[in-house]
Amino acid sequence: MTRKIAVVVFPNFQLLDAAGPLSAFDIAGRFSPGAYEAHVLAPGGGHTPSTAGAGFACEPLSEGPWDTILVSGGDATRAVGEFSEIVAWLQRVAPAARRVTSVCSGAYFLAEAGLLDGRRATTHWSRTDHFARRYPKIRLDADRIFIRDGNVWTSGGITAGIDLTLALIEDDLGPEIARRTAQQLVVHQRRPGGQSQFSALVEMGGASGRFAELMDWMRANLAGALTVERLAERAAMSPRNFARAFTAETGTTPAKAVERLRLEAARTAVESSHAPIDHVAEAVGFGDPERMRRAFLRAFGQPPQALRRAARA
């Protein structure tokens, strides 16, 4: 069974939004010959450049039939109304497809076409406030890597498109093919859809780097009590102003940032050392191993012991 995939782009699309999924489908097809037949479509067809300059030689938007439609994102979605041809095409063609998906801000096209009304969805974390205001009928879950609601899948920022595609491959061909595809891509077998979109902005200390020094200090002091009050004192700000400024700069709250830093440190220790789980929990500030286990389940979909077994395997 060959599944025809339509990857939809437009002038000034985000290159990795399309190239990542295309590569994943290509590699999966090597392990399961004939599984996928991918086509890159754009309004009018022809060479379509990305924001990176490189682009694709595209086919015009066509009626298919398509098994899967995947719409890429990019800065151009800020003027999504200029791409009414894509929206009208989705309204005509999407109902006949087995599933419809989007990467990053490609969710704007699905939303404009009415395909997300009443559904859960996600998009790039930096666009969530605008998206929620513009499309109040959609149940936006802003902090997720990807979400499946029926036959409609949406994903978060850029590289989350690879996680989404690995999930699609697993849905089609099973976990073994998805695992082998991930190995070839040199990525984790896929982050669970419920994992947080922990922005790189947090790691950098915010959009302007304002909290970079604070983040370094937090990483060095994970075992301590990293309350908002203590962090605010370290940043020489009042707790209220600090919480507001930190969230605006990084896209997440101080509490979520602390938990995520602890999770990353704990996961590294769990996967690369033989330290007992309760010692890891104490060292990174979770204290109670059961509290750490619950945090792992929320973020990674698996408890620490399962991740350790997978890493050793």
C-alpha positions as CSV (number, residue, x, y, z in Angstrom):
1,M,0.0,0.0,0.0
2,T,1.5,3.3,-1.1
3,R,0.4,6.4,0.9
4,K,0.4,9.6,-1.1
5,I,1.7,12.5,0.9
6,A,1.0,16.1,0.0
7,V,3.5,18.5,1.6
8,V,2.2,22.0,1.1
9,V,4.6,25.0,1.0
10,F,4.4,28.7,0.0
11,P,6.8,31.5,-0.7
12,N,9.0,32.1,2.4
13,F,8.0,28.9,4.2
14,Q,10.2,27.5,7.0
15,L,12.6,25.1,5.2
16,L,12.9,22.5,8.1
17,D,9.1,22.4,8.5
18,A,9.0,20.6,5.1
19,A,12.4,19.1,4.8
20,G,12.3,17.3,8.2
21,P,9.1,15.4,7.5
22,L,10.1,14.7,3.9
23,S,13.4,13.2,5.1
24,A,11.6,11.1,7.7
25,F,9.1,9.7,5.2
26,D,12.0,9.0,2.8
27,I,14.0,7.0,5.3
28,A,10.9,5.1,6.5
29,G,10.3,4.1,2.9
30,R,13.7,2.5,2.7
31,F,12.7,0.2,5.5
32,S,9.2,-0.4,4.0
33,P,9.6,0.0,0.3
34,G,6.6,1.6,-1.4
35,A,5.1,2.9,1.8
36,Y,5.2,6.5,0.9
37,E,5.0,8.7,-2.2
38,A,5.7,12.3,-1.3
39,H,4.8,15.3,-3.4
40,V,5.6,19.0,-2.6
41,L,2.8,21.3,-3.6
42,A,2.6,25.1,-3.8
43,P,0.1,27.6,-5.3
44,G,1.0,27.8,-9.0
45,G,3.7,25.2,-8.7
46,G,7.3,25.9,-9.8
47,H,10.3,27.0,-7.7
48,T,9.1,28.1,-4.2
49,P,11.8,29.6,-2.0
50,S,12.0,29.3,1.8
51,T,13.2,32.0,4.2
52,A,16.6,30.2,4.0
53,G,16.8,31.0,0.3
54,A,16.8,27.3,-0.8
55,G,13.5,26.0,-1.9
56,F,11.6,23.3,-3.7
57,A,10.5,22.6,-7.3
58,C,6.8,22.2,-6.5
59,E,3.8,20.8,-8.2
60,P,0.6,22.9,-8.3
61,L,-2.0,22.3,-5.7
62,S,-4.0,19.3,-7.0
63,E,-7.0,17.3,-6.0
64,G,-5.2,14.1,-5.2
65,P,-6.6,11.9,-3.8
66,W,-4.2,12.3,-0.9
67,D,-3.7,9.9,2.0
68,T,-2.0,12.6,4.2
69,I,-1.8,16.4,3.8
70,L,1.0,18.1,5.7
71,V,1.1,21.9,5.7
72,S,4.4,23.7,6.6
73,G,4.6,26.9,8.5
74,G,6.8,30.0,8.3
75,D,6.8,33.7,9.0
76,A,4.5,34.2,6.0
77,T,1.6,32.8,7.9
78,R,1.4,36.1,9.7
79,A,-0.4,37.2,6.5
80,V,-2.3,34.0,6.0
81,G,-5.0,35.8,4.3
82,E,-2.7,36.3,1.3
83,F,-2.7,32.6,0.7
84,S,-6.5,32.1,0.2
85,E,-5.7,29.6,-2.5
86,I,-4.2,27.2,0.0
87,V,-7.2,27.7,2.4
88,A,-9.7,27.1,-0.4
89,W,-7.8,24.0,-1.5
90,L,-7.8,22.6,2.0
91,Q,-11.5,23.1,2.3
92,R,-12.1,21.1,-0.9
93,V,-9.5,18.4,-0.6
94,A,-9.0,17.8,3.2
95,P,-12.3,16.1,3.8
96,A,-11.3,13.2,1.5
97,A,-7.8,12.7,3.0
98,R,-7.2,10.1,5.6
99,R,-5.5,12.6,7.8
100,V,-4.5,16.3,7.8
101,T,-1.5,17.6,9.6
102,S,0.4,20.9,10.1
103,V,3.9,21.8,11.3
104,C,4.5,24.9,13.4
105,S,2.5,27.9,12.3
106,G,1.1,25.8,9.4
107,A,-1.8,25.4,11.9
108,Y,-3.0,28.8,10.7
109,F,-4.0,27.4,7.4
110,L,-5.9,24.5,9.0
111,A,-7.6,27.0,11.3
112,E,-8.5,29.4,8.4
113,A,-10.0,26.4,6.6
114,G,-12.2,25.6,9.6
115,L,-10.6,22.2,10.1
116,L,-9.6,22.8,13.7
117,D,-12.9,24.2,15.0
118,G,-13.9,22.4,18.2
119,R,-10.6,20.4,18.2
120,R,-7.5,20.5,20.3
121,A,-4.5,21.8,18.5
122,T,-1.1,23.4,19.0
123,T,1.3,25.6,17.1
124,H,4.7,27.3,17.7
125,W,4.9,28.6,21.2
126,S,5.6,32.2,20.1
127,R,2.3,32.4,18.1
128,T,0.0,30.9,20.7
129,D,-1.4,34.2,22.1
130,H,-2.2,35.5,18.7
131,F,-3.6,32.2,17.5
132,A,-5.9,31.8,20.6
133,R,-7.3,35.3,20.0
134,R,-7.8,34.8,16.3
135,Y,-9.4,31.4,16.6
136,P,-11.5,31.2,19.7
137,K,-13.3,28.0,18.5
138,I,-10.1,26.0,18.7
139,R,-9.0,24.4,22.0
140,L,-5.4,25.5,21.9
141,D,-3.0,23.5,24.0
142,A,0.0,25.8,23.6
143,D,2.7,23.8,25.4
144,R,2.6,20.5,23.4
145,I,5.0,19.0,20.9
146,F,2.2,17.7,18.9
147,I,-1.5,16.8,19.3
148,R,-3.8,14.3,17.5
149,D,-7.5,15.0,17.5
150,G,-9.2,12.4,15.4
151,N,-7.6,12.5,11.9
152,V,-6.2,16.0,12.4
153,W,-2.7,16.4,13.8
154,T,-0.9,19.6,14.7
155,S,2.7,20.2,15.9
156,G,4.7,22.8,17.7
157,G,7.8,24.7,16.6
158,I,9.9,23.5,13.6
159,T,11.7,20.4,14.8
160,A,8.5,19.2,16.3
161,G,7.5,18.3,12.7
162,I,10.0,15.5,12.9
163,D,8.4,14.2,16.1
164,L,5.0,14.5,14.4
165,T,6.2,12.6,11.3
166,L,7.7,9.8,13.4
167,A,4.4,9.4,15.1
168,L,2.6,9.3,11.7
169,I,5.1,6.6,10.6
170,E,4.5,4.6,13.8
171,D,0.8,4.9,13.2
172,D,1.2,3.5,9.7
173,L,4.1,1.1,9.9
174,G,4.5,0.2,13.6
175,P,7.0,1.2,16.3
176,E,9.9,-0.8,14.8
177,I,10.0,1.1,11.6
178,A,9.6,4.4,13.5
179,R,12.5,3.4,15.8
180,R,14.8,2.6,12.9
181,T,13.8,5.8,11.1
182,A,14.7,7.8,14.2
183,Q,18.0,6.0,14.5
184,Q,18.9,7.0,10.9
185,L,17.8,10.6,11.7
186,V,19.9,10.4,14.9
187,V,17.0,11.7,17.0
188,H,15.2,10.2,20.0
189,Q,12.6,7.7,18.8
190,R,10.3,10.6,19.2
191,R,9.3,12.9,22.0
192,P,5.8,12.1,23.2
193,G,3.2,14.5,22.0
194,G,2.5,15.6,25.5
195,Q,6.0,16.8,26.1
196,S,6.4,20.5,26.7
197,Q,7.7,22.9,24.0
198,F,10.5,23.9,26.3
199,S,11.8,26.8,24.3
200,A,15.4,27.3,23.5
201,L,14.8,30.8,24.6
202,V,14.8,29.5,28.2
203,E,18.2,28.0,27.7
204,M,19.5,31.3,26.3
205,G,17.9,33.3,29.0
206,G,15.2,34.9,27.0
207,A,14.7,36.6,23.7
208,S,17.3,39.3,24.6
209,G,19.5,37.1,26.9
210,R,18.3,39.2,29.8
211,F,18.1,36.1,32.1
212,A,21.2,34.2,30.8
213,E,23.2,34.7,34.0
214,L,20.2,33.7,36.1
215,M,19.7,30.5,34.0
216,D,23.4,29.5,34.5
217,W,22.9,30.0,38.2
218,M,19.7,28.0,38.3
219,R,21.5,25.1,36.5
220,A,24.3,25.2,39.1
221,N,21.8,25.2,42.0
222,L,19.1,22.8,41.0
223,A,19.2,21.0,44.3
224,G,18.2,24.1,46.2
225,A,14.8,25.8,46.7
226,L,14.3,27.7,43.4
227,T,11.2,29.7,44.4
228,V,10.0,32.7,42.5
229,E,11.0,34.8,45.5
230,R,14.6,33.5,45.5
231,L,14.9,33.8,41.7
232,A,13.5,37.4,41.8
233,E,16.0,38.3,44.6
234,R,18.9,36.9,42.4
235,A,17.6,39.0,39.5
236,A,17.3,42.1,41.7
237,M,13.6,42.4,41.0
238,S,10.3,42.2,42.8
239,P,8.7,38.7,42.6
240,R,5.7,40.1,40.7
241,N,7.8,42.0,38.1
242,F,10.2,39.1,37.8
243,A,7.5,36.6,37.1
244,R,5.9,38.8,34.4
245,A,9.3,39.7,32.8
246,F,10.6,36.2,32.8
247,T,7.4,34.8,31.2
248,A,7.4,37.5,28.5
249,E,11.1,36.9,27.7
250,T,11.1,33.1,27.7
251,G,7.5,32.1,26.9
252,T,7.2,30.0,30.1
253,T,6.7,30.6,33.8
254,P,9.6,30.5,36.3
255,A,8.1,27.3,37.9
256,K,7.9,25.5,34.5
257,A,11.4,26.6,33.6
258,V,12.8,25.2,36.9
259,E,11.0,21.9,36.5
260,R,12.2,21.6,32.9
261,L,15.9,22.2,33.9
262,R,15.5,19.6,36.6
263,L,14.0,17.2,34.1
264,E,16.8,17.6,31.6
265,A,19.5,17.2,34.3
266,A,17.6,14.2,35.7
267,R,17.2,12.5,32.3
268,T,20.9,12.9,31.6
269,A,21.8,11.3,34.9
270,V,19.2,8.5,34.5
271,E,20.4,7.6,31.0
272,S,24.1,8.0,31.5
273,S,24.8,6.9,35.0
274,H,24.1,4.0,37.4
275,A,23.1,6.3,40.3
276,P,20.0,5.2,42.1
277,I,16.8,7.0,41.1
278,D,16.2,8.4,44.5
279,H,19.8,9.9,44.5
280,V,19.1,11.5,41.1
281,A,15.8,13.0,42.4
282,E,17.7,14.4,45.4
283,A,20.6,15.8,43.4
284,V,18.4,17.7,40.9
285,G,16.0,19.1,43.4
286,F,12.9,16.9,43.0
287,G,13.6,15.4,46.4
288,D,10.9,12.8,46.4
289,P,11.5,10.1,43.6
290,E,7.7,9.8,43.2
291,R,7.5,13.5,42.4
292,M,10.2,13.1,39.8
293,R,8.4,10.0,38.3
294,R,5.2,12.0,37.9
295,A,7.2,14.8,36.2
296,F,8.8,12.3,33.8
297,L,5.5,10.9,32.9
298,R,4.1,14.4,32.1
299,A,7.2,15.4,30.1
300,F,8.4,12.2,28.5
301,G,5.5,9.8,28.7
302,Q,7.7,7.3,30.5
303,P,9.0,6.8,34.1
304,P,12.8,7.2,34.8
305,Q,13.3,3.4,35.0
306,A,11.9,2.9,31.5
307,L,14.2,5.6,30.0
308,R,17.2,4.0,31.7
309,R,16.3,0.6,30.3
310,A,15.9,2.1,26.8
311,A,19.2,3.9,27.0
312,R,21.0,0.8,28.0
313,A,19.3,-1.2,25.3
